[in-house]
Every structure is written in structure tokens, then in C-alpha cells.
Amino acid sequence: MAVDYRGRIPNNIDLSADRRLQRALEHWQPRFLNWWSELGPEGFQAADVYLRTATAVDARGWASFGYVRMPEYRWGIFLAEPEQDRTIGFGDEMGKPVWPEVPGEHRAALRRLIVTQGDTEPASVEQQRRLGHSCPSLYDLRNLFQVNVEEGRHLWAMVYLLHAHFGRDGREEAEELLYRHSGDPDNPRILTTFNEPIDDWLSFFMFTYFTDRDGKYQLKSFAESAFDPLARTCSFMLTEEAHHMFVGETGIGRIVRRTLEVMQALGTDDPDAVRAQGAIDLPTLQRYINFWFSSSLDLFGSETSSNAATYFAAGLKGRPDEASFEDHVCLDTAERIAVPGEAGGVAEEEVPTRNAMNEITRSLYVKDCAIGMTRWNRTIKRAGFDAELFLPSTRFRRTIGRWAGASVAPDGTPMADDLYRKRLPGWLPTEEDKAYVRSLMRAVTEPGRMAGWIAPPARGIDGKPVDYEYVKLH
């Protein structure tokens, strides 16, 4: 399905055949562009950026690369190829035809799910809007902008669904997506993680590794939905989302490599000595991991959830890669989950599988996050050091679910409340950590040069060399 670029809104849904929808989206478009101008990347709207733009939705050759100014980027509406005779793959309606339109009884629930997902997309752009002024290289600057424009397109994906399938309510919700703003004390974004400040590149790489990975698992769940337009929309979004996680994983990996180079040159892993050479010490990296991983865990919701059970039963939201599971109905099965026990301990509780869907998805996410940790630790060990980065326990620093407010150390050990409060600041980035990391954030904009706290990437983008002029600054 090639994308039609002839109209104001690129699409592969034959938008011109639905004049009412086309007019509604063209009415929303200037509002989006105003938002991008006001809250998109600050100070780089006139730069020529080497960006990829979707040209089709098949698995191969789906994008083209070229210089474009971000306000002129061709945001649009792209759905994955329809699957012939697709049927619902899970829940009470399993085996029945998928829905091309929203069933009335599921209207409110689907709108809520789409709005919540849609709210995250512009939020991350707002969080990252000033990062360009402290980029470690033109390669990284380009990657930041690629993430930003694709988050903007993912907003378009959700807005299309709201306009096309939810009438006036949907149009109003689409307007609200541009009125809420990350960190706004009066009108914040819906989910806490998307109101956290991202004012340094270490936080950006952590966000794209951990928080965008949460997005991957949410999109995978929606890609199973019986509401076919949502499933097809999210299937294509996953194609773009992969790059965002690549940016995070390779970014953290390059920081680790540079830190190890400094440690080897010094012959020590002493954090103060490493900092004196302008690198980011491993304990600081661990504290940032503790913060962003624990924050992202809450995005999956409570361990036990009647809403999650309802969504699964109705066919609204499945498990990621639902076909990989044996039982797709989950009526008479149960899961054992860890819950707070007596006297501050840990106990196990058996809950119906449908009620444990959030925890099942979170567990898959944690295993995925661990892959990068294994890779970075292998690099550390090869460099001759015994240090090891780790994922904190899923019970650490939770604000949602059964472990919300529990006093649990990063290794998962419950502890006395007063001791936990005393030690918590040492497990998270301190003000001194943040100030040090910010002190390193000085823009490097000469092609091929890198900031001293990060190693060069292994290769460039689209077959281009690392020293290619990925952003032309005017």
C-alpha cells in the first residue's frame, strides 16, 4: 500500500473519498503545526535534517531518506496492510470477524485507550524540545529529530482514529491532545512519566530505551485488537518505534564504552576520577537506570486489574504477540503474582489470568529490558572490570499497583519505612549527579566530532558515514 503524497495530508486510506473526514483533519492540521512551532524542537525549525519519511507500509523499502526542514515534514496517516478475513484472536469473541467500526458498547473504553496512548506522543516531543542545544554530535541531533517527527506522526495516527470513528467526542478529544502539555502544573499530560523533565542526553537515552520500550509493548497489545483500524495503525507504528529504542540502546552503550575507555586509561573505576576526565561514572548510570526503569514500570498499570480483564474479554486489547500463547481465552486459568506480605515481607497471590494481563505484559517488558543490560555488562567485563549494571526490582519505587508506596530496596528487599526514606535519595540521581551531567551537555556540531562523554556510533545512518552532515545548521 503506497502512501499518497498528493494531498495536504499524506495517507494510504483513500482520504479524499471521505470529504467530511478530510475537512475535519485539514481543520486540525494548522493547530498541530502551531503546536509543533511552539512546543516542538526549539531553535532548529529552519535546519535541513536528514530524515526518513514513510513511503509505504510493507516490511521492505518502506521509507526514503533526504533533507527536510521539520515544519515541512509530511506527517500523515498510515495503516498496515489489511489481513484478509482476519478474526478476533482472543477473549470471549475469539474467532469472530474483527470490527471495521467501533461497537457501541465499547465506544467509551476504546476512546479512553486511544486518548491515553495519543497523549504520550506529543508529550515526549515537549519533554525533549530543548535537547538540540546540547547535542553530543550531529549524528545524535539527527536521531533526536527523527524520534520527534515520528512521535508527531504517531499523534496523527491516534487523531485519525478519533476523528474517523468517534464523532464529536473524538474531535474534542483530538483538540485536547494539543492543550495538555508535559509538566504543565494546571494541565499536565495524563501519565506521570510523560511529565518528567528531560533536560540532558543521558535522560533522553534512558527514556528512549525504557519508556519507548513500554510504548512498544502497548502498541503490540493494541496491534492484537479486534478493532481493526486500531490494530493496523499500531502495527505500522511499531515499524517506526524500533528506531526510537535503537537510539536509546546504542546511546547508553556508547556512554558505557566511553566511560570504560576512561577507566582503562586511569586504571581505576573511582567515580570521582572518572568524572574528573569528563565521563559519566557507572554508579551514576545505575542511578539513572533506577529512576527511568521504575518510572516506566508504572505505565503498565496495577498488577491486578478488572479493566485489563474487561479489555481482554471484549477483544479490545490483547497480550503482545498473542499468537505465541497457548490459551487465548483464559477463563479457567490463574497466575501467581508477588504481593506485599505480612510484616513487610513478600507473598504470592493467585489471581485469574485475565485480571493479571498488565503484569503478564510488564513481565515481557522486563525481560526485553534485560537484554540491553546483558550486552552492556558484557562490554564492561571485556574491559576488565567487575562492575555490573542491573535492573532494579519491579517492586522498587512503585506508585501504582499492589506495591505502590511500599518500602523496597532496588534488589527487591522490603525494609523499614524510615530506613527506606533515608536511603532512597542515594538510589536515584542526586542533585549533584544532575548538575554534573548537565555540565557535560555542550553542543558539538562539527560533522564527525563527538562530545567527550560518549563514544562514536559503530556506523552512520542509511549507509552514510558517521561524519556525514546529518543536520545542516543555518
C-alpha positions as CSV (number, residue, x, y, z in Angstrom):
1,M,0.0,0.0,0.0
2,A,1.9,3.1,-1.3
3,V,1.4,6.3,0.5
4,D,-0.4,9.1,-1.4
5,Y,1.5,12.3,-1.1
6,R,-0.6,14.4,-3.5
7,G,-2.9,15.9,-0.9
8,R,-2.3,18.1,2.1
9,I,-2.3,15.0,4.4
10,P,-0.3,12.0,3.1
11,N,-2.2,8.8,3.7
12,N,-2.9,5.3,2.4
13,I,-6.6,5.2,3.5
14,D,-8.0,7.0,0.4
15,L,-8.8,10.0,2.5
16,S,-10.1,12.0,-0.5
17,A,-13.0,9.6,-0.8
18,D,-14.3,10.8,2.6
19,R,-14.6,14.5,2.2
20,R,-16.1,15.1,5.7
21,L,-13.2,13.4,7.4
22,Q,-10.7,15.1,5.1
23,R,-12.1,18.5,6.0
24,A,-12.1,17.7,9.7
25,L,-8.4,16.6,9.6
26,E,-7.4,19.6,7.5
27,H,-9.1,21.8,10.1
28,W,-7.0,20.1,12.8
29,Q,-3.7,20.3,10.8
30,P,-3.0,24.0,11.4
31,R,-3.5,23.5,15.1
32,F,-0.9,20.7,15.0
33,L,1.6,22.8,13.1
34,N,1.1,25.7,15.6
35,W,1.8,23.3,18.4
36,W,4.9,22.0,16.6
37,S,6.1,25.5,16.1
38,E,5.6,26.4,19.8
39,L,6.5,23.2,21.6
40,G,8.5,21.2,19.1
41,P,12.3,21.2,18.8
42,E,13.4,24.7,19.9
43,G,15.7,26.7,17.6
44,F,16.0,24.2,14.8
45,Q,12.9,24.7,12.7
46,A,15.0,26.2,9.8
47,A,17.6,23.4,9.8
48,D,17.8,20.9,7.0
49,V,17.7,17.5,8.7
50,Y,18.5,14.1,7.0
51,L,15.2,12.4,7.9
52,R,13.4,9.2,6.8
53,T,9.9,9.6,5.6
54,A,7.4,6.7,5.2
55,T,6.6,6.0,1.6
56,A,4.8,2.6,2.0
57,V,3.7,0.3,4.8
58,D,5.2,-3.0,3.7
59,A,8.1,-4.5,5.6
60,R,10.8,-3.7,3.0
61,G,11.7,-0.4,1.4
62,W,9.0,1.5,3.3
63,A,10.9,4.8,3.8
64,S,13.0,7.2,1.9
65,F,15.8,9.5,3.3
66,G,16.5,13.1,2.4
67,Y,17.0,16.6,3.8
68,V,13.8,18.3,5.0
69,R,13.0,21.1,7.4
70,M,10.9,19.7,10.2
71,P,7.9,22.1,9.8
72,E,7.7,20.8,6.2
73,Y,7.9,17.1,7.2
74,R,5.0,15.2,5.6
75,W,3.1,13.9,8.6
76,G,0.2,11.7,7.7
77,I,-2.0,8.6,8.3
78,F,-0.6,5.2,7.5
79,L,-2.3,1.9,8.3
80,A,-0.6,-1.5,7.8
81,E,-1.9,-3.8,5.1
82,P,-5.3,-5.3,5.9
83,E,-5.3,-9.0,6.7
84,Q,-7.8,-10.9,4.6
85,D,-10.6,-12.5,6.7
86,R,-8.9,-11.5,9.9
87,T,-10.7,-12.8,13.0
88,I,-10.6,-11.8,16.7
89,G,-7.7,-13.7,18.2
90,F,-8.5,-13.8,21.9
91,G,-11.2,-13.2,24.6
92,D,-14.9,-14.0,24.6
93,E,-15.3,-13.0,20.9
94,M,-12.5,-15.2,19.6
95,G,-12.9,-16.4,16.1
96,K,-15.5,-13.8,15.1
97,P,-14.7,-11.2,12.4
98,V,-12.8,-8.2,13.5
99,W,-14.6,-4.8,13.7
100,P,-14.1,-2.2,11.0
101,E,-16.1,0.2,13.1
102,V,-16.4,0.7,16.9
103,P,-19.2,-1.3,18.5
104,G,-21.4,1.0,20.6
105,E,-20.9,-0.9,23.8
106,H,-17.1,-0.5,23.6
107,R,-17.1,3.1,22.5
108,A,-16.1,4.7,25.8
109,A,-13.4,2.1,26.6
110,L,-11.8,2.3,23.2
111,R,-11.8,6.1,23.2
112,R,-10.1,6.1,26.6
113,L,-7.4,3.7,25.4
114,I,-6.7,5.7,22.3
115,V,-6.6,9.1,24.1
116,T,-4.2,7.8,26.7
117,Q,-1.9,6.4,24.0
118,G,-2.3,9.5,21.9
119,D,-1.4,11.8,24.9
120,T,2.1,10.2,25.2
121,E,3.1,11.0,21.7
122,P,3.2,14.9,21.8
123,A,4.3,14.7,25.5
124,S,7.7,13.2,24.6
125,V,8.3,15.9,22.0
126,E,7.6,18.5,24.6
127,Q,9.9,16.8,27.1
128,Q,12.8,16.8,24.6
129,R,12.2,20.2,22.9
130,R,15.4,21.9,24.2
131,L,17.8,19.0,23.9
132,G,19.1,20.1,20.5
133,H,21.1,22.9,22.1
134,S,23.3,20.4,23.9
135,C,23.7,17.6,21.3
136,P,26.8,15.5,21.6
137,S,27.1,15.3,17.7
138,L,25.2,16.0,14.5
139,Y,24.5,12.2,14.3
140,D,22.7,12.3,17.7
141,L,20.9,15.6,16.8
142,R,19.5,14.0,13.7
143,N,18.4,10.9,15.7
144,L,16.6,13.2,18.2
145,F,14.7,14.9,15.4
146,Q,13.8,11.6,13.8
147,V,12.3,10.5,17.0
148,N,10.5,13.8,17.4
149,V,8.9,13.9,13.9
150,E,7.8,10.2,14.3
151,E,6.2,10.9,17.6
152,G,4.4,13.7,15.9
153,R,3.2,11.2,13.3
154,H,2.1,8.8,16.0
155,L,-0.1,11.6,17.3
156,W,-1.6,11.9,13.9
157,A,-2.3,8.1,14.0
158,M,-4.4,8.4,17.1
159,V,-6.1,11.7,16.0
160,Y,-7.2,10.0,12.8
161,L,-8.9,7.2,14.8
162,L,-10.6,9.7,17.0
163,H,-11.8,11.8,14.1
164,A,-12.8,8.8,11.9
165,H,-14.6,6.7,14.4
166,F,-15.7,8.7,17.5
167,G,-17.7,11.7,16.1
168,R,-17.9,14.9,18.0
169,D,-16.4,13.3,21.2
170,G,-13.4,12.2,19.1
171,R,-12.9,15.6,17.6
172,E,-13.0,17.2,21.1
173,E,-10.5,14.7,22.4
174,A,-8.2,15.4,19.5
175,E,-8.2,19.1,20.4
176,E,-7.4,18.3,24.0
177,L,-4.3,16.3,22.9
178,L,-2.8,19.7,21.9
179,Y,-4.0,21.6,25.0
180,R,-2.4,19.4,27.6
181,H,1.4,19.9,28.0
182,S,4.2,18.0,29.6
183,G,4.9,19.3,33.1
184,D,2.2,21.9,33.0
185,P,1.0,22.3,36.6
186,D,-2.5,23.2,35.6
187,N,-3.0,20.9,32.5
188,P,-0.4,18.1,32.6
189,R,-0.1,15.0,30.4
190,I,-2.2,12.1,31.6
191,L,0.7,9.7,32.7
192,T,3.3,10.8,35.2
193,T,6.4,9.6,33.3
194,F,5.5,12.0,30.5
195,N,5.6,15.0,32.8
196,E,9.2,14.3,33.9
197,P,11.8,16.8,32.7
198,I,14.3,15.6,30.1
199,D,17.0,18.2,30.1
200,D,20.1,16.1,29.4
201,W,21.0,13.5,26.9
202,L,21.6,10.7,29.5
203,S,17.9,11.1,30.4
204,F,17.0,11.1,26.8
205,F,18.8,7.8,26.1
206,M,17.2,6.3,29.2
207,F,13.8,7.5,28.1
208,T,14.1,6.1,24.6
209,Y,15.4,2.8,26.0
210,F,13.0,2.2,28.8
211,T,9.9,4.4,28.2
212,D,9.7,3.9,24.4
213,R,10.0,0.2,25.1
214,D,6.9,0.5,27.2
215,G,5.4,2.1,24.1
216,K,6.4,-0.9,22.1
217,Y,4.5,-3.3,24.4
218,Q,1.4,-1.1,24.5
219,L,1.4,-0.9,20.7
220,K,1.9,-4.7,20.4
221,S,-1.1,-5.2,22.7
222,F,-3.2,-2.8,20.5
223,A,-2.0,-4.5,17.3
224,E,-4.0,-7.5,18.5
225,S,-7.2,-5.6,18.9
226,A,-10.5,-6.7,17.4
227,F,-11.0,-3.0,16.4
228,D,-9.1,-3.5,13.1
229,P,-8.3,0.2,12.3
230,L,-6.5,0.4,15.7
231,A,-4.7,-2.9,15.1
232,R,-3.5,-1.8,11.7
233,T,-2.5,1.6,12.8
234,C,-0.4,0.3,15.7
235,S,1.2,-2.4,13.6
236,F,2.7,0.3,11.4
237,M,3.7,2.5,14.3
238,L,5.8,-0.4,15.6
239,T,7.9,-0.1,12.4
240,E,8.9,3.4,13.4
241,E,9.1,2.7,17.1
242,A,12.0,0.3,16.6
243,H,14.3,3.2,15.8
244,H,13.5,5.0,19.0
245,M,14.6,2.1,21.1
246,F,17.7,1.7,18.9
247,V,18.6,5.3,19.8
248,G,18.3,4.5,23.5
249,E,20.2,1.2,23.5
250,T,23.1,2.4,21.4
251,G,23.2,5.7,23.2
252,I,23.6,4.1,26.6
253,G,26.0,1.6,25.1
254,R,28.2,4.4,23.7
255,I,28.3,6.1,27.1
256,V,29.4,2.9,28.7
257,R,32.1,2.4,26.1
258,R,33.5,5.9,26.6
259,T,33.4,5.5,30.4
260,L,35.3,2.2,30.1
261,E,37.9,3.9,27.9
262,V,38.5,6.5,30.6
263,M,38.6,3.8,33.4
264,Q,41.1,1.8,31.5
265,A,43.3,4.8,30.8
266,L,43.2,5.7,34.5
267,G,43.5,2.2,35.8
268,T,40.6,2.8,38.2
269,D,36.8,2.8,38.4
270,D,36.7,5.5,41.1
271,P,33.7,7.7,40.2
272,D,35.5,11.0,41.2
273,A,38.4,10.1,39.0
274,V,36.1,9.2,36.1
275,R,34.2,12.5,36.4
276,A,37.4,14.5,36.6
277,Q,38.0,13.2,33.0
278,G,34.6,14.4,31.8
279,A,33.0,10.9,31.6
280,I,29.8,9.5,33.3
281,D,30.7,7.1,36.0
282,L,28.9,3.7,36.2
283,P,27.2,4.4,39.6
284,T,25.6,7.5,38.1
285,L,24.4,5.4,35.2
286,Q,22.9,2.9,37.6
287,R,21.0,5.6,39.5
288,Y,19.5,6.9,36.2
289,I,18.6,3.3,35.3
290,N,16.8,3.0,38.7
291,F,14.8,6.2,38.0
292,W,13.7,5.6,34.5
293,F,13.0,1.9,34.7
294,S,10.9,2.2,37.9
295,S,9.0,5.2,36.4
296,S,8.3,3.2,33.2
297,L,7.0,0.2,35.1
298,D,4.1,2.1,36.4
299,L,2.9,2.8,32.8
300,F,1.6,-0.8,32.7
301,G,-0.9,-0.2,35.5
302,S,-1.7,-2.3,38.5
303,E,-0.7,-6.0,38.8
304,T,-4.4,-6.9,39.1
305,S,-6.9,-5.0,37.1
306,S,-10.6,-5.5,36.3
307,N,-10.2,-3.1,33.4
308,A,-7.5,-5.2,31.9
309,A,-9.7,-8.3,32.3
310,T,-12.6,-6.4,30.6
311,Y,-10.4,-5.2,27.7
312,F,-9.1,-8.8,27.1
313,A,-12.5,-10.4,27.4
314,A,-14.1,-7.9,24.9
315,G,-11.2,-8.2,22.4
316,L,-10.1,-4.6,22.8
317,K,-6.5,-5.2,23.9
318,G,-4.6,-8.5,23.8
319,R,-1.2,-9.6,25.0
320,P,1.8,-8.7,23.0
321,D,2.3,-11.3,20.3
322,E,-0.9,-13.1,21.3
323,A,-0.3,-15.9,18.9
324,S,2.7,-17.0,21.0
325,F,0.4,-18.0,23.9
326,E,-1.4,-21.4,24.0
327,D,-4.6,-20.3,25.7
328,H,-6.3,-17.3,24.1
329,V,-9.5,-17.3,26.2
330,C,-8.0,-17.6,29.7
331,L,-11.3,-18.3,31.5
332,D,-10.3,-21.0,33.9
333,T,-6.6,-20.3,34.5
334,A,-4.7,-18.2,37.1
335,E,-1.3,-16.5,37.5
336,R,0.7,-16.2,40.7
337,I,2.0,-12.7,41.4
338,A,4.2,-11.3,44.1
339,V,2.3,-9.1,46.6
340,P,3.2,-7.4,49.9
341,G,3.1,-9.9,52.7
342,E,2.7,-9.7,56.4
343,A,5.3,-7.8,58.5
344,G,6.7,-6.2,55.4
345,G,7.6,-9.4,53.6
346,V,6.8,-10.7,50.1
347,A,3.9,-13.2,49.5
348,E,2.4,-14.8,46.4
349,E,-1.2,-14.5,45.4
350,E,-3.1,-16.4,42.8
351,V,-5.3,-14.3,40.5
352,P,-7.4,-15.0,37.4
353,T,-5.2,-14.7,34.3
354,R,-7.5,-12.1,32.8
355,N,-7.0,-9.9,35.8
356,A,-3.2,-10.3,35.5
357,M,-2.9,-9.1,31.9
358,N,-1.0,-5.9,33.0
359,E,1.5,-8.0,35.0
360,I,2.0,-10.5,32.1
361,T,2.8,-7.7,29.7
362,R,5.1,-6.0,32.3
363,S,7.0,-9.3,32.7
364,L,7.6,-9.5,29.0
365,Y,8.8,-5.9,29.0
366,V,11.2,-6.5,31.9
367,K,12.8,-9.5,30.0
368,D,13.2,-7.3,27.0
369,C,14.8,-4.5,29.0
370,A,17.3,-7.1,30.5
371,I,18.7,-7.8,27.0
372,G,20.4,-4.4,26.8
373,M,21.7,-4.8,30.4
374,T,23.3,-8.1,29.4
375,R,25.0,-6.5,26.4
376,W,26.4,-3.5,28.4
377,N,27.6,-5.8,31.2
378,R,29.4,-8.0,28.7
379,T,31.2,-4.9,27.4
380,I,32.2,-3.9,31.0
381,K,33.5,-7.4,31.7
382,R,35.5,-7.5,28.4
383,A,37.1,-4.2,29.5
384,G,38.4,-6.0,32.6
385,F,36.1,-4.6,35.3
386,D,33.9,-6.4,37.8
387,A,31.2,-3.7,37.9
388,E,27.7,-4.7,36.7
389,L,24.6,-2.7,35.8
390,F,21.3,-4.1,36.8
391,L,17.5,-3.6,36.6
392,P,16.0,-2.7,39.9
393,S,13.2,-4.9,41.3
394,T,9.8,-4.3,39.8
395,R,8.7,-3.7,43.4
396,F,11.1,-0.7,43.8
397,R,9.7,2.9,43.8
398,R,6.3,2.0,42.6
399,T,3.4,4.5,42.7
400,I,0.7,2.3,41.1
401,G,-0.5,-1.2,41.9
402,R,-0.1,-3.5,44.8
403,W,3.4,-2.2,45.6
404,A,2.5,1.5,45.5
405,G,4.3,3.3,48.3
406,A,6.0,0.1,49.6
407,S,9.5,0.5,51.1
408,V,11.5,-1.9,48.9
409,A,15.2,-1.6,48.1
410,P,16.4,-1.9,44.4
411,D,17.3,-5.5,45.0
412,G,13.6,-6.2,45.9
413,T,14.2,-6.5,49.7
414,P,11.4,-4.9,51.8
415,M,12.7,-2.6,54.5
416,A,11.6,-0.3,57.3
417,D,9.9,2.9,56.1
418,D,12.3,5.2,57.9
419,L,15.4,3.4,56.5
420,Y,13.9,3.4,53.0
421,R,13.2,7.1,53.1
422,K,16.8,7.7,54.3
423,R,18.4,5.6,51.6
424,L,16.1,6.4,48.6
425,P,17.9,9.6,47.5
426,G,21.1,7.5,47.2
427,W,19.5,5.1,44.8
428,L,18.2,7.8,42.4
429,P,20.0,10.6,40.6
430,T,21.0,13.2,43.2
431,E,21.1,17.0,42.5
432,E,24.9,16.7,42.3
433,D,24.5,13.9,39.7
434,K,22.1,16.0,37.6
435,A,24.3,19.1,37.9
436,Y,27.4,17.1,36.8
437,V,25.6,15.5,33.9
438,R,24.2,18.9,32.8
439,S,27.7,20.4,33.0
440,L,28.8,17.9,30.2
441,M,26.0,19.0,27.9
442,R,27.8,21.2,25.5
443,A,26.7,21.1,21.8
444,V,29.1,19.6,19.4
445,T,28.0,20.4,15.8
446,E,31.1,19.8,13.7
447,P,30.5,16.8,11.4
448,G,32.2,13.7,12.7
449,R,33.1,15.2,16.1
450,M,31.7,13.7,19.4
451,A,31.3,15.1,22.9
452,G,33.9,13.7,25.3
453,W,31.4,11.8,27.4
454,I,30.1,9.5,24.6
455,A,31.8,7.2,22.1
456,P,31.1,7.4,18.4
457,P,28.5,5.1,16.9
458,A,29.5,1.9,15.1
459,R,28.1,3.1,11.8
460,G,26.2,6.0,10.3
461,I,22.6,6.3,9.1
462,D,21.3,5.0,5.7
463,G,24.7,3.8,4.7
464,K,26.2,7.3,5.2
465,P,29.5,7.7,7.2
466,V,29.5,8.8,10.8
467,D,31.0,12.2,9.8
468,Y,28.2,13.0,7.4
469,E,26.5,16.3,7.8
470,Y,23.2,14.9,9.1
471,V,21.9,18.4,10.1
472,K,22.7,21.5,8.2
473,L,22.6,24.4,10.6
474,H,21.9,27.8,9.1
